Amino acid sequence: MRFWKKNSHSNHGATSVIDHGCDAQGRLSFVGTVAMNGKFQGEVFSADTLYLGAHGEIEAEVRVTVGIISGEVKGNITGGERIELSRTARIFGNIVTPVLVLEEGAVFDGQCKTSRQNGGESE
């Protein structure tokens, strides 16, 4: 199994790694931190953290507590605490999260709603 270079986004202490070259479909539900640099299609749900590397591609509804995104997501993202988009991130979908961090160069084609409530629904 190959990990990212130490000075770039390493596996971030991930409990699981879906690496470059892996192509999966279905429903991904996890506890702990997942670092993904492969391709995934379906649904991603977790009360923990998802790190999507620069080579990672997700075509799915994503619901996580914290999302650190450097790759491509086609689908809506809900973050319970925060979503961070690095300069290499490419997002094609809507984002709902209390805190959104956008690094210069990130591509975001969608709508954003900052909401303190989980699930993004207003009172």
Order of alpha helices (4+ residues) and beta strands (2+ residues): beta-beta-beta-beta-beta-beta-beta-beta-beta-beta-beta-beta-beta
